[in-house]
């Protein structure tokens, strides 16, 4: 049984690698340079059913686990691509899958699986709240059969490219709550016919189509609320473990891309009559970064296996994200050092991937907050913030 599962996962790896060969570095370089949305890549991934990997078979998806989803994202990054337009649809799906009504699932999931609808936007962060999610101010007030929403969100990626968006908003004023994790609700916003929403692109370091969103008297039908009113923070947390595991998988893919590039260049680049990889000052940092990436990979798979078994995995998911993102950033620096001046030339792709992987140490959660979580919730030390 175990060998069969491993064979299936290896088959997924090989299939994603083959798909990615159709989107070489030149494609991603052009997408990055002109800040385009990778439409052709998303279409190909959708047609191959990889974007529907977590959707149950009864709704037209593959019905696989977060382990397989992570493998897909890892291979995209290892090929030199950028799965930003893909990962959000995967991890955002968790809130709808776990807490959506049967009617909501029937209405949306089959169309998402077929690629007829996109769910790639996740609106939580606000200018005055940042990582302190319980202090968000965007307000949703119920008026009969709809909610009227006013507020602002920031760092919301792909809002202009999505048909649907998950939105976290306050349904009870903060000062009226004893338990500050209550009073927030999750809504599925249909972006195709919404009124009162202004989306302003942000000029960012990486090409994730990131925006500020202003909401003025936006109407959302009550039937588009996911789960109970006031329980949204807990629903969002359920999706965070998936998010951390998938981001860790992307970092593993990046780390392996950097190691592959650095070691290959070190073998071929000759200076002073010998390959630069023969010098310990070049060779040892690459080997060390490789060891760290491989170690982080083990934590990633441990976290994914626990999630797929429906076991608690908050600590493992957070550690996987922490270790993988830091290992990838180490590998990025090693790769840039190995290439020297050529690493800054866009034609070599190192600088692009360098920028992209740097994001993973601070988003979707800062590694400092991961350490705070581990210190307080795993090691039992006093709250540090």
Beta strands, then each sheet from edge to edge (+ up, - down):
strand 1: 119-123
strand 2: 139-143
strand 3: 146-157
strand 4: 164-170
strand 5: 184-190
strand 6: 197-201
strand 7: 210-221
strand 8: 225-226
strand 9: 270-271
strand 10: 274-275
sheet 1: 1+ 4+ 5- 8+
sheet 2: 2+ 3- 7+ 6-
sheet 3: 9+ 10-
end
